[in-house]
Every structure is written in C-alpha cells, then in structure tokens.
Amino acid sequence: MTETRRLRGHTDTATCCIASRDRPGLVATSAEDGCVCLFDMRCKDVKFVMDACNEPISSLCFNSGNENIIYVSAGNDVKCFDVHMLADNSWKPLERYNYNKEEINQVTCNSKSSFLAAADDGGEIKIIDIRQKRISKTLRSGHTSICSSVQFIPWRPWEVITGGLDSKLITWDFSKGRPLKIVDFGLPDMRSGSNAGQCLNPAFVHSIKVPDVDMLDKLGKLCVVARGDGVIDVIDMESELTAMKPKSSSKSHKGTRSVSKGSDGGVPDDNGNKWLHLDYSLGGHTAAVSCVAFSLFGERGRFLVSGGNDKLVKVWDCSKCLDSWQIGDNNELLHLNINLSKKVNWLCTTPAESDNLVICDTTKVVKVYTIS
C-alpha cells in the first residue's frame, strides 16, 4: 500500500476529515489553524480554504440531509456554514450554537438532520434541535471525565451512544435525558481476555462508530469502540440493549445497568450478547486506537478501518468478523496493514474507487491512499 497523494492547505496540524457520501471525491478537513479546507479529488489543489475559527477546530460533520451544510466545532462553539457561500468568499456562519461549557471534542448530526450532538471535556453532551435552533437536552451525570465521542443510533431515533476517558460507553435516551446502559471497560473482568502483548494503557474510549442506515442490512446493529489500550471492540448493541429489558425494573430508578462480560473470540456469552475483541493477538494495534470508520467505497461497510498511536492503519474484513461470531474462527480478520511515519489523529473513507482513504496525522499535510 503506497500513498497516492497529499492534500495541502493547512498551516498547522490536521485534526479531522470527512468525506461526502453524495459527491464522491469531495473531502473536508480541519486543523489547529482554525481553517476548513475543501478538496475535490479530481483536482490537484485545494478548492476552498475557509478561515472558520480563531482557535483549533476539533470536529466536522455534514448535515445528513444536505451536504452543502457543514458543522464545525471549535472551543465550546458549533458553527454552521453553507459551502455554496465559499465561492463568494463569505465565511459568515449561518448559525452558531454556544451551549457547551467546556471544549467540544466531537459534533455529529443524526440521519434525519433534526438533531446535533456535541460531546465536551466536562463529560456532557448537548443535544441541539437543528430545526428549532435551540438546545433540546443536556446529557450529564453519566461520564466522570472527558466525553470524547458521540454517535446517534440510526435504528433507535431517540438514542445516542457516547464514549469517554472514564473508560465508559453509555447509551442514552436523549428524549428523557437519562442513560439506559453503561459499559465500563475499566472493570477488571472487561480486561481479562487481554493478550500478554497488549499495551497497558487505560481502556479509555477514544472513538466510537455505528453503521450508517444503508449498512445495517449487511452489518447488523453494531457499535465499534476504539480503546486506549489498543483494543477495538465490535459489539452487537441491539442484543446488549434487548438483553437488559427483562431486568430493567430492578434498577429502573437509575436508568442504568452494568454490562455483562462479553466472550473473547466472538462467541455469544451466557446472555446471548455478542462481542469481538480485535486485539494484539489478532494483528491489532499496539498503542491507543484514535479513530475507527466503516468503508464507503465498493460494497459499503465491507471493511472497518482503524488508526492509532502506533503509526498504523489497519483494515479489517467486516464479513469475516461477523462470521467469527457464528463459528468462533478469528483467522484472517485483518485484511490490510498500512505503516505510517506519524500517529493518526483521524481518518475517513470516500465512496470513490481510488483515493478512498484519507488520513490526518500529526502534521499539516493530509495523506490519501487507495484501498482496492
């Protein structure tokens, strides 16, 4: 695997990248320089450079129903821009949401383009009603440390999943503002299957990802968790949430339940819950995993792509991962290994046949690779 091109436009470390699903080849990147760059992979040079903020940008996302609209988080602000206005050199935001008290780590839009979620350093998640242009709910008292990642659950329209540096993965009902289920990766029994070669960092949750709506038929209702100890957990979230229902009455006053331990190797546990640990013993990462993403190219969702502080990007075969749940065979789950010279900050895939893996490392230059 060789690097195919470099995207230049930033003057400081690149922090995030997102790819358009509707327009293959359109990629937006952000950096600590406060700028958003738009690239068309058919062109050699950057298309637009938008001076969006006067502080580092932590996260980007498109409006799910209209990719001309892009949301940018910097500090404790979320700004909304129309990319059509960039042609006129107009960088004035359409909207600005200033509801978070602490620095935002990730902003994401739900599949119906009705809500934004912004996760911050205080462990809170602000749910913003896009259509009403107001705060809808604040999710608090779940995380005891930084909330690093948030994802809406497309098959459960009033629920989100969050991960934090308290090693917790929390499923929330944001219509009621309360947690439904808490998984604590810091518990001893959650680490009992770790391989001897696995790094000893805490199992902080750095990134989470759920499949897009058009991937659900193939992948099922999964959540992928990138952990600080180098492990990637692939969890059948629907079986986890379904399993808790019969016992919910015993602890319903708190709205939370502790997780039952998943089995190594992907075999269902006593409750029928299915977990798969992609760790060092399976060719996984040897340092913290910073980002995970499902592939948009070819058969969408066929691959899971992960990047980490070990300067490696790994491409996992999702179909074989799902098969391992059925037969317990963990061989050849790793499809491809890409060696880099720097740690990975973020990555994304594009729907194009080539130039389909975009990587932000700890430099100002964004790298592009082709996975065939």
ZAPAKOL-130762 format. One record per residue (C-alpha): residue number from 0; residue in one letter; x, y, z. Coordinates in steps of 0.25 Angstrom, whole numbers, plus 5000, padded with zeros to 4 digits. Example, Ala and Ser with C-alpha at 12.3 -4.5 7.8 and 13.67 -1.06 7.14 Angstrom:
BEGIN
<node n="0" res="A" c1="5049" c2="4982" c3="5031"/>
<node n="1" res="S" c1="5055" c2="4996" c3="5029"/>
END
This chain:
BEGIN
<node n="0" res="M" c1="5000" c2="5000" c3="5000"/>
<node n="1" res="T" c1="5006" c2="5013" c3="4996"/>
<node n="2" res="E" c1="5002" c2="5028" c3="4998"/>
<node n="3" res="T" c1="4995" c2="5033" c3="4985"/>
<node n="4" res="R" c1="4995" c2="5048" c3="4988"/>
<node n="5" res="R" c1="4996" c2="5059" c3="4998"/>
<node n="6" res="L" c1="4986" c2="5070" c3="5001"/>
<node n="7" res="R" c1="4992" c2="5083" c3="5005"/>
<node n="8" res="G" c1="4984" c2="5095" c3="5010"/>
<node n="9" res="H" c1="4986" c2="5096" c3="5025"/>
<node n="10" res="T" c1="4997" c2="5103" c3="5033"/>
<node n="11" res="D" c1="4996" c2="5094" c3="5045"/>
<node n="12" res="T" c1="4993" c2="5080" c3="5050"/>
<node n="13" res="A" c1="4981" c2="5074" c3="5043"/>
<node n="14" res="T" c1="4971" c2="5069" c3="5053"/>
<node n="15" res="C" c1="4959" c2="5064" c3="5045"/>
<node n="16" res="C" c1="4954" c2="5059" c3="5032"/>
<node n="17" res="I" c1="4940" c2="5056" c3="5026"/>
<node n="18" res="A" c1="4936" c2="5051" c3="5012"/>
<node n="19" res="S" c1="4923" c2="5054" c3="5005"/>
<node n="20" res="R" c1="4914" c2="5042" c3="5002"/>
<node n="21" res="D" c1="4906" c2="5049" c3="4991"/>
<node n="22" res="R" c1="4918" c2="5054" c3="4984"/>
<node n="23" res="P" c1="4930" c2="5044" c3="4983"/>
<node n="24" res="G" c1="4943" c2="5051" c3="4984"/>
<node n="25" res="L" c1="4938" c2="5063" c3="4992"/>
<node n="26" res="V" c1="4946" c2="5064" c3="5005"/>
<node n="27" res="A" c1="4946" c2="5074" c3="5016"/>
<node n="28" res="T" c1="4958" c2="5075" c3="5026"/>
<node n="29" res="S" c1="4960" c2="5083" c3="5038"/>
<node n="30" res="A" c1="4973" c2="5087" c3="5046"/>
<node n="31" res="E" c1="4978" c2="5094" c3="5058"/>
<node n="32" res="D" c1="4980" c2="5107" c3="5049"/>
<node n="33" res="G" c1="4965" c2="5109" c3="5051"/>
<node n="34" res="C" c1="4962" c2="5106" c3="5036"/>
<node n="35" res="V" c1="4954" c2="5097" c3="5028"/>
<node n="36" res="C" c1="4959" c2="5092" c3="5014"/>
<node n="37" res="L" c1="4950" c2="5086" c3="5003"/>
<node n="38" res="F" c1="4957" c2="5077" c3="4993"/>
<node n="39" res="D" c1="4951" c2="5071" c3="4980"/>
<node n="40" res="M" c1="4960" c2="5059" c3="4978"/>
<node n="41" res="R" c1="4958" c2="5061" c3="4963"/>
<node n="42" res="C" c1="4966" c2="5074" c3="4965"/>
<node n="43" res="K" c1="4981" c2="5076" c3="4968"/>
<node n="44" res="D" c1="4980" c2="5087" c3="4978"/>
<node n="45" res="V" c1="4971" c2="5091" c3="4990"/>
<node n="46" res="K" c1="4957" c2="5096" c3="4985"/>
<node n="47" res="F" c1="4954" c2="5106" c3="4997"/>
<node n="48" res="V" c1="4961" c2="5110" c3="5010"/>
<node n="49" res="M" c1="4951" c2="5115" c3="5020"/>
<node n="50" res="D" c1="4956" c2="5123" c3="5032"/>
<node n="51" res="A" c1="4945" c2="5118" c3="5041"/>
<node n="52" res="C" c1="4950" c2="5120" c3="5055"/>
<node n="53" res="N" c1="4961" c2="5127" c3="5062"/>
<node n="54" res="E" c1="4964" c2="5115" c3="5070"/>
<node n="55" res="P" c1="4967" c2="5100" c3="5067"/>
<node n="56" res="I" c1="4956" c2="5092" c3="5061"/>
<node n="57" res="S" c1="4953" c2="5079" c3="5068"/>
<node n="58" res="S" c1="4942" c2="5073" c3="5059"/>
<node n="59" res="L" c1="4934" c2="5074" c3="5046"/>
<node n="60" res="C" c1="4921" c2="5067" c3="5041"/>
<node n="61" res="F" c1="4912" c2="5069" c3="5029"/>
<node n="62" res="N" c1="4897" c2="5071" c3="5030"/>
<node n="63" res="S" c1="4892" c2="5057" c3="5027"/>
<node n="64" res="G" c1="4881" c2="5062" c3="5018"/>
<node n="65" res="N" c1="4888" c2="5074" c3="5011"/>
<node n="66" res="E" c1="4903" c2="5072" c3="5010"/>
<node n="67" res="N" c1="4904" c2="5087" c3="5006"/>
<node n="68" res="I" c1="4903" c2="5090" c3="5021"/>
<node n="69" res="I" c1="4915" c2="5087" c3="5029"/>
<node n="70" res="Y" c1="4916" c2="5088" c3="5045"/>
<node n="71" res="V" c1="4929" c2="5092" c3="5051"/>
<node n="72" res="S" c1="4933" c2="5091" c3="5066"/>
<node n="73" res="A" c1="4944" c2="5099" c3="5072"/>
<node n="74" res="G" c1="4945" c2="5102" c3="5087"/>
<node n="75" res="N" c1="4931" c2="5102" c3="5092"/>
<node n="76" res="D" c1="4925" c2="5106" c3="5080"/>
<node n="77" res="V" c1="4918" c2="5099" c3="5068"/>
<node n="78" res="K" c1="4917" c2="5108" c3="5055"/>
<node n="79" res="C" c1="4908" c2="5104" c3="5043"/>
<node n="80" res="F" c1="4913" c2="5108" c3="5029"/>
<node n="81" res="D" c1="4908" c2="5107" c3="5015"/>
<node n="82" res="V" c1="4919" c2="5102" c3="5006"/>
<node n="83" res="H" c1="4912" c2="5109" c3="4994"/>
<node n="84" res="M" c1="4915" c2="5122" c3="5000"/>
<node n="85" res="L" c1="4930" c2="5119" c3="5000"/>
<node n="86" res="A" c1="4931" c2="5123" c3="4985"/>
<node n="87" res="D" c1="4927" c2="5137" c3="4989"/>
<node n="88" res="N" c1="4938" c2="5137" c3="5000"/>
<node n="89" res="S" c1="4927" c2="5138" c3="5010"/>
<node n="90" res="W" c1="4931" c2="5131" c3="5023"/>
<node n="91" res="K" c1="4920" c2="5136" c3="5032"/>
<node n="92" res="P" c1="4913" c2="5125" c3="5039"/>
<node n="93" res="L" c1="4898" c2="5122" c3="5037"/>
<node n="94" res="E" c1="4896" c2="5118" c3="5051"/>
<node n="95" res="R" c1="4905" c2="5118" c3="5064"/>
<node n="96" res="Y" c1="4902" c2="5109" c3="5076"/>
<node n="97" res="N" c1="4909" c2="5113" c3="5089"/>
<node n="98" res="Y" c1="4902" c2="5103" c3="5099"/>
<node n="99" res="N" c1="4915" c2="5095" c3="5103"/>
<node n="100" res="K" c1="4922" c2="5100" c3="5115"/>
<node n="101" res="E" c1="4935" c2="5092" c3="5112"/>
<node n="102" res="E" c1="4943" c2="5089" c3="5100"/>
<node n="103" res="I" c1="4935" c2="5081" c3="5089"/>
<node n="104" res="N" c1="4942" c2="5068" c3="5085"/>
<node n="105" res="Q" c1="4932" c2="5063" c3="5074"/>
<node n="106" res="V" c1="4920" c2="5068" c3="5067"/>
<node n="107" res="T" c1="4911" c2="5059" c3="5059"/>
<node n="108" res="C" c1="4897" c2="5060" c3="5052"/>
<node n="109" res="N" c1="4886" c2="5049" c3="5053"/>
<node n="110" res="S" c1="4881" c2="5043" c3="5040"/>
<node n="111" res="K" c1="4869" c2="5051" c3="5039"/>
<node n="112" res="S" c1="4876" c2="5064" c3="5040"/>
<node n="113" res="S" c1="4868" c2="5068" c3="5052"/>
<node n="114" res="F" c1="4878" c2="5068" c3="5063"/>
<node n="115" res="L" c1="4893" c2="5071" c3="5066"/>
<node n="116" res="A" c1="4900" c2="5065" c3="5078"/>
<node n="117" res="A" c1="4913" c2="5072" c3="5083"/>
<node n="118" res="A" c1="4921" c2="5064" c3="5094"/>
<node n="119" res="D" c1="4931" c2="5072" c3="5102"/>
<node n="120" res="D" c1="4942" c2="5072" c3="5112"/>
<node n="121" res="G" c1="4933" c2="5073" c3="5124"/>
<node n="122" res="G" c1="4926" c2="5060" c3="5121"/>
<node n="123" res="E" c1="4914" c2="5066" c3="5116"/>
<node n="124" res="I" c1="4906" c2="5064" c3="5103"/>
<node n="125" res="K" c1="4898" c2="5075" c3="5097"/>
<node n="126" res="I" c1="4886" c2="5071" c3="5088"/>
<node n="127" res="I" c1="4883" c2="5082" c3="5079"/>
<node n="128" res="D" c1="4870" c2="5083" c3="5071"/>
<node n="129" res="I" c1="4874" c2="5088" c3="5057"/>
<node n="130" res="R" c1="4860" c2="5091" c3="5052"/>
<node n="131" res="Q" c1="4856" c2="5099" c3="5065"/>
<node n="132" res="K" c1="4870" c2="5105" c3="5066"/>
<node n="133" res="R" c1="4871" c2="5102" c3="5081"/>
<node n="134" res="I" c1="4876" c2="5093" c3="5092"/>
<node n="135" res="S" c1="4868" c2="5081" c3="5093"/>
<node n="136" res="K" c1="4874" c2="5073" c3="5105"/>
<node n="137" res="T" c1="4887" c2="5072" c3="5113"/>
<node n="138" res="L" c1="4892" c2="5058" c3="5116"/>
<node n="139" res="R" c1="4900" c2="5059" c3="5129"/>
<node n="140" res="S" c1="4904" c2="5050" c3="5141"/>
<node n="141" res="G" c1="4908" c2="5039" c3="5132"/>
<node n="142" res="H" c1="4923" c2="5041" c3="5129"/>
<node n="143" res="T" c1="4932" c2="5045" c3="5141"/>
<node n="144" res="S" c1="4943" c2="5050" c3="5131"/>
<node n="145" res="I" c1="4944" c2="5056" c3="5117"/>
<node n="146" res="C" c1="4934" c2="5051" c3="5107"/>
<node n="147" res="S" c1="4942" c2="5048" c3="5095"/>
<node n="148" res="S" c1="4932" c2="5043" c3="5084"/>
<node n="149" res="V" c1="4917" c2="5042" c3="5081"/>
<node n="150" res="Q" c1="4909" c2="5035" c3="5071"/>
<node n="151" res="F" c1="4894" c2="5035" c3="5068"/>
<node n="152" res="I" c1="4888" c2="5021" c3="5067"/>
<node n="153" res="P" c1="4880" c2="5021" c3="5054"/>
<node n="154" res="W" c1="4871" c2="5010" c3="5057"/>
<node n="155" res="R" c1="4867" c2="5016" c3="5070"/>
<node n="156" res="P" c1="4863" c2="5030" c3="5067"/>
<node n="157" res="W" c1="4863" c2="5035" c3="5081"/>
<node n="158" res="E" c1="4876" c2="5029" c3="5086"/>
<node n="159" res="V" c1="4891" c2="5033" c3="5085"/>
<node n="160" res="I" c1="4904" c2="5025" c3="5089"/>
<node n="161" res="T" c1="4915" c2="5033" c3="5096"/>
<node n="162" res="G" c1="4930" c2="5029" c3="5100"/>
<node n="163" res="G" c1="4939" c2="5035" c3="5109"/>
<node n="164" res="L" c1="4952" c2="5036" c3="5116"/>
<node n="165" res="D" c1="4946" c2="5029" c3="5128"/>
<node n="166" res="S" c1="4946" c2="5017" c3="5120"/>
<node n="167" res="K" c1="4931" c2="5016" c3="5119"/>
<node n="168" res="L" c1="4922" c2="5014" c3="5107"/>
<node n="169" res="I" c1="4908" c2="5020" c3="5110"/>
<node n="170" res="T" c1="4895" c2="5018" c3="5103"/>
<node n="171" res="W" c1="4885" c2="5030" c3="5105"/>
<node n="172" res="D" c1="4871" c2="5032" c3="5103"/>
<node n="173" res="F" c1="4872" c2="5047" c3="5099"/>
<node n="174" res="S" c1="4857" c2="5050" c3="5099"/>
<node n="175" res="K" c1="4857" c2="5047" c3="5114"/>
<node n="176" res="G" c1="4872" c2="5051" c3="5117"/>
<node n="177" res="R" c1="4876" c2="5039" c3="5124"/>
<node n="178" res="P" c1="4885" c2="5027" c3="5122"/>
<node n="179" res="L" c1="4880" c2="5014" c3="5118"/>
<node n="180" res="K" c1="4892" c2="5005" c3="5119"/>
<node n="181" res="I" c1="4907" c2="5007" c3="5123"/>
<node n="182" res="V" c1="4918" c2="4998" c3="5119"/>
<node n="183" res="D" c1="4931" c2="5001" c3="5128"/>
<node n="184" res="F" c1="4943" c2="4996" c3="5120"/>
<node n="185" res="G" c1="4952" c2="4999" c3="5133"/>
<node n="186" res="L" c1="4946" c2="4988" c3="5141"/>
<node n="187" res="P" c1="4956" c2="4976" c3="5143"/>
<node n="188" res="D" c1="4947" c2="4966" c3="5136"/>
<node n="189" res="M" c1="4946" c2="4974" c3="5124"/>
<node n="190" res="R" c1="4961" c2="4973" c3="5122"/>
<node n="191" res="S" c1="4963" c2="4959" c3="5126"/>
<node n="192" res="G" c1="4964" c2="4954" c3="5112"/>
<node n="193" res="S" c1="4975" c2="4964" c3="5108"/>
<node n="194" res="N" c1="4987" c2="4957" c3="5101"/>
<node n="195" res="A" c1="5000" c2="4958" c3="5108"/>
<node n="196" res="G" c1="5006" c2="4966" c3="5097"/>
<node n="197" res="Q" c1="4995" c2="4977" c3="5098"/>
<node n="198" res="C" c1="4999" c2="4991" c3="5103"/>
<node n="199" res="L" c1="4996" c2="4994" c3="5117"/>
<node n="200" res="N" c1="4989" c2="5008" c3="5115"/>
<node n="201" res="P" c1="4976" c2="5010" c3="5121"/>
<node n="202" res="A" c1="4964" c2="5006" c3="5113"/>
<node n="203" res="F" c1="4959" c2="5020" c3="5110"/>
<node n="204" res="V" c1="4949" c2="5021" c3="5099"/>
<node n="205" res="H" c1="4955" c2="5030" c3="5088"/>
<node n="206" res="S" c1="4945" c2="5028" c3="5077"/>
<node n="207" res="I" c1="4932" c2="5020" c3="5074"/>
<node n="208" res="K" c1="4925" c2="5017" c3="5061"/>
<node n="209" res="V" c1="4912" c2="5011" c3="5057"/>
<node n="210" res="P" c1="4908" c2="5007" c3="5043"/>
<node n="211" res="D" c1="4900" c2="5017" c3="5034"/>
<node n="212" res="V" c1="4886" c2="5013" c3="5031"/>
<node n="213" res="D" c1="4890" c2="5007" c3="5017"/>
<node n="214" res="M" c1="4899" c2="4998" c3="5024"/>
<node n="215" res="L" c1="4890" c2="4992" c3="5034"/>
<node n="216" res="D" c1="4885" c2="4980" c3="5026"/>
<node n="217" res="K" c1="4899" c2="4975" c3="5024"/>
<node n="218" res="L" c1="4906" c2="4978" c3="5037"/>
<node n="219" res="G" c1="4894" c2="4978" c3="5047"/>
<node n="220" res="K" c1="4893" c2="4988" c3="5058"/>
<node n="221" res="L" c1="4907" c2="4989" c3="5063"/>
<node n="222" res="C" c1="4916" c2="4999" c3="5071"/>
<node n="223" res="V" c1="4931" c2="4999" c3="5069"/>
<node n="224" res="V" c1="4939" c2="5004" c3="5080"/>
<node n="225" res="A" c1="4954" c2="5009" c3="5079"/>
<node n="226" res="R" c1="4961" c2="5008" c3="5092"/>
<node n="227" res="G" c1="4973" c2="5014" c3="5099"/>
<node n="228" res="D" c1="4979" c2="5000" c3="5101"/>
<node n="229" res="G" c1="4979" c2="4997" c3="5086"/>
<node n="230" res="V" c1="4967" c2="4988" c3="5086"/>
<node n="231" res="I" c1="4955" c2="4990" c3="5077"/>
<node n="232" res="D" c1="4942" c2="4984" c3="5082"/>
<node n="233" res="V" c1="4931" c2="4981" c3="5072"/>
<node n="234" res="I" c1="4918" c2="4980" c3="5080"/>
<node n="235" res="D" c1="4905" c2="4975" c3="5075"/>
<node n="236" res="M" c1="4898" c2="4987" c3="5082"/>
<node n="237" res="E" c1="4884" c2="4982" c3="5079"/>
<node n="238" res="S" c1="4886" c2="4969" c3="5087"/>
<node n="239" res="E" c1="4892" c2="4977" c3="5098"/>
<node n="240" res="L" c1="4880" c2="4986" c3="5099"/>
<node n="241" res="T" c1="4870" c2="4975" c3="5097"/>
<node n="242" res="A" c1="4876" c2="4967" c3="5108"/>
<node n="243" res="M" c1="4875" c2="4977" c3="5119"/>
<node n="244" res="K" c1="4860" c2="4979" c3="5117"/>
<node n="245" res="P" c1="4854" c2="4968" c3="5125"/>
<node n="246" res="K" c1="4863" c2="4972" c3="5137"/>
<node n="247" res="S" c1="4861" c2="4987" c3="5136"/>
<node n="248" res="S" c1="4851" c2="4988" c3="5147"/>
<node n="249" res="S" c1="4861" c2="4985" c3="5158"/>
<node n="250" res="K" c1="4869" c2="4997" c3="5155"/>
<node n="251" res="S" c1="4860" c2="5006" c3="5147"/>
<node n="252" res="H" c1="4861" c2="5017" c3="5157"/>
<node n="253" res="K" c1="4875" c2="5020" c3="5152"/>
<node n="254" res="G" c1="4872" c2="5016" c3="5137"/>
<node n="255" res="T" c1="4886" c2="5009" c3="5136"/>
<node n="256" res="R" c1="4891" c2="4995" c3="5137"/>
<node n="257" res="S" c1="4905" c2="4990" c3="5137"/>
<node n="258" res="V" c1="4910" c2="4981" c3="5126"/>
<node n="259" res="S" c1="4911" c2="4966" c3="5125"/>
<node n="260" res="K" c1="4925" c2="4962" c3="5121"/>
<node n="261" res="G" c1="4926" c2="4958" c3="5106"/>
<node n="262" res="S" c1="4933" c2="4946" c3="5102"/>
<node n="263" res="D" c1="4947" c2="4946" c3="5095"/>
<node n="264" res="G" c1="4947" c2="4941" c3="5081"/>
<node n="265" res="G" c1="4933" c2="4946" c3="5078"/>
<node n="266" res="V" c1="4925" c2="4934" c3="5084"/>
<node n="267" res="P" c1="4912" c2="4939" c3="5090"/>
<node n="268" res="D" c1="4912" c2="4940" c3="5105"/>
<node n="269" res="D" c1="4902" c2="4934" c3="5115"/>
<node n="270" res="N" c1="4892" c2="4945" c3="5112"/>
<node n="271" res="G" c1="4894" c2="4943" c3="5097"/>
<node n="272" res="N" c1="4901" c2="4956" c3="5095"/>
<node n="273" res="K" c1="4912" c2="4956" c3="5084"/>
<node n="274" res="W" c1="4925" c2="4963" c3="5086"/>
<node n="275" res="L" c1="4938" c2="4962" c3="5077"/>
<node n="276" res="H" c1="4951" c2="4968" c3="5083"/>
<node n="277" res="L" c1="4961" c2="4972" c3="5071"/>
<node n="278" res="D" c1="4974" c2="4972" c3="5079"/>
<node n="279" res="Y" c1="4989" c2="4970" c3="5078"/>
<node n="280" res="S" c1="4987" c2="4955" c3="5077"/>
<node n="281" res="L" c1="4979" c2="4956" c3="5064"/>
<node n="282" res="G" c1="4989" c2="4966" c3="5058"/>
<node n="283" res="G" c1="4983" c2="4978" c3="5065"/>
<node n="284" res="H" c1="4989" c2="4991" c3="5070"/>
<node n="285" res="T" c1="5000" c2="4992" c3="5080"/>
<node n="286" res="A" c1="4996" c2="5006" c3="5085"/>
<node n="287" res="A" c1="4984" c2="5014" c3="5087"/>
<node n="288" res="V" c1="4974" c2="5014" c3="5075"/>
<node n="289" res="S" c1="4970" c2="5028" c3="5072"/>
<node n="290" res="C" c1="4959" c2="5026" c3="5061"/>
<node n="291" res="V" c1="4950" c2="5016" c3="5054"/>
<node n="292" res="A" c1="4942" c2="5017" c3="5041"/>
<node n="293" res="F" c1="4934" c2="5008" c3="5032"/>
<node n="294" res="S" c1="4937" c2="5007" c3="5018"/>
<node n="295" res="L" c1="4929" c2="5015" c3="5008"/>
<node n="296" res="F" c1="4936" c2="5010" c3="4995"/>
<node n="297" res="G" c1="4931" c2="4998" c3="4988"/>
<node n="298" res="E" c1="4922" c2="4989" c3="4996"/>
<node n="299" res="R" c1="4919" c2="4999" c3="5007"/>
<node n="300" res="G" c1="4922" c2="4995" c3="5021"/>
<node n="301" res="R" c1="4931" c2="4983" c3="5016"/>
<node n="302" res="F" c1="4943" c2="4988" c3="5023"/>
<node n="303" res="L" c1="4946" c2="4994" c3="5037"/>
<node n="304" res="V" c1="4957" c2="5004" c3="5037"/>
<node n="305" res="S" c1="4965" c2="5007" c3="5049"/>
<node n="306" res="G" c1="4977" c2="5017" c3="5052"/>
<node n="307" res="G" c1="4985" c2="5018" c3="5064"/>
<node n="308" res="N" c1="4997" c2="5024" c3="5072"/>
<node n="309" res="D" c1="5005" c2="5012" c3="5067"/>
<node n="310" res="K" c1="5006" c2="5019" c3="5054"/>
<node n="311" res="L" c1="4998" c2="5008" c3="5047"/>
<node n="312" res="V" c1="4985" c2="5008" c3="5040"/>
<node n="313" res="K" c1="4978" c2="4994" c3="5039"/>
<node n="314" res="V" c1="4967" c2="4990" c3="5030"/>
<node n="315" res="W" c1="4958" c2="4979" c3="5036"/>
<node n="316" res="D" c1="4949" c2="4970" c3="5028"/>
<node n="317" res="C" c1="4935" c2="4972" c3="5034"/>
<node n="318" res="S" c1="4929" c2="4960" c3="5027"/>
<node n="319" res="K" c1="4939" c2="4951" c3="5034"/>
<node n="320" res="C" c1="4937" c2="4958" c3="5047"/>
<node n="321" res="L" c1="4922" c2="4955" c3="5047"/>
<node n="322" res="D" c1="4925" c2="4941" c3="5042"/>
<node n="323" res="S" c1="4934" c2="4939" c3="5055"/>
<node n="324" res="W" c1="4922" c2="4941" c3="5064"/>
<node n="325" res="Q" c1="4916" c2="4929" c3="5057"/>
<node n="326" res="I" c1="4928" c2="4919" c3="5057"/>
<node n="327" res="G" c1="4938" c2="4925" c3="5066"/>
<node n="328" res="D" c1="4949" c2="4926" c3="5056"/>
<node n="329" res="N" c1="4957" c2="4938" c3="5057"/>
<node n="330" res="N" c1="4967" c2="4935" c3="5046"/>
<node n="331" res="E" c1="4970" c2="4945" c3="5035"/>
<node n="332" res="L" c1="4961" c2="4956" c3="5041"/>
<node n="333" res="L" c1="4972" c2="4967" c3="5037"/>
<node n="334" res="H" c1="4971" c2="4970" c3="5023"/>
<node n="335" res="L" c1="4982" c2="4980" c3="5021"/>
<node n="336" res="N" c1="4993" c2="4987" c3="5029"/>
<node n="337" res="I" c1="4998" c2="5001" c3="5026"/>
<node n="338" res="N" c1="5010" c2="5007" c3="5032"/>
<node n="339" res="L" c1="5011" c2="5022" c3="5034"/>
<node n="340" res="S" c1="5022" c2="5031" c3="5039"/>
<node n="341" res="K" c1="5013" c2="5039" c3="5049"/>
<node n="342" res="K" c1="5002" c2="5036" c3="5059"/>
<node n="343" res="V" c1="4988" c2="5036" c3="5053"/>
<node n="344" res="N" c1="4978" c2="5047" c3="5058"/>
<node n="345" res="W" c1="4966" c2="5044" c3="5049"/>
<node n="346" res="L" c1="4963" c2="5037" c3="5037"/>
<node n="347" res="C" c1="4951" c2="5035" c3="5027"/>
<node n="348" res="T" c1="4948" c2="5027" c3="5015"/>
<node n="349" res="T" c1="4941" c2="5032" c3="5002"/>
<node n="350" res="P" c1="4932" c2="5026" c3="4992"/>
<node n="351" res="A" c1="4942" c2="5027" c3="4981"/>
<node n="352" res="E" c1="4949" c2="5015" c3="4974"/>
<node n="353" res="S" c1="4962" c2="5021" c3="4977"/>
<node n="354" res="D" c1="4968" c2="5032" c3="4986"/>
<node n="355" res="N" c1="4958" c2="5025" c3="4996"/>
<node n="356" res="L" c1="4965" c2="5026" c3="5010"/>
<node n="357" res="V" c1="4968" c2="5040" c3="5015"/>
<node n="358" res="I" c1="4977" c2="5041" c3="5028"/>
<node n="359" res="C" c1="4980" c2="5053" c3="5037"/>
<node n="360" res="D" c1="4993" c2="5050" c3="5045"/>
<node n="361" res="T" c1="5001" c2="5060" c3="5054"/>
<node n="362" res="T" c1="5005" c2="5068" c3="5042"/>
<node n="363" res="K" c1="4998" c2="5079" c3="5034"/>
<node n="364" res="V" c1="4998" c2="5071" c3="5021"/>
<node n="365" res="V" c1="4987" c2="5061" c3="5019"/>
<node n="366" res="K" c1="4990" c2="5048" c3="5013"/>
<node n="367" res="V" c1="4982" c2="5040" c3="5003"/>
<node n="368" res="Y" c1="4983" c2="5025" c3="5000"/>
<node n="369" res="T" c1="4976" c2="5015" c3="4991"/>
<node n="370" res="I" c1="4970" c2="5002" c3="4996"/>
<node n="371" res="S" c1="4966" c2="4993" c3="4985"/>
END
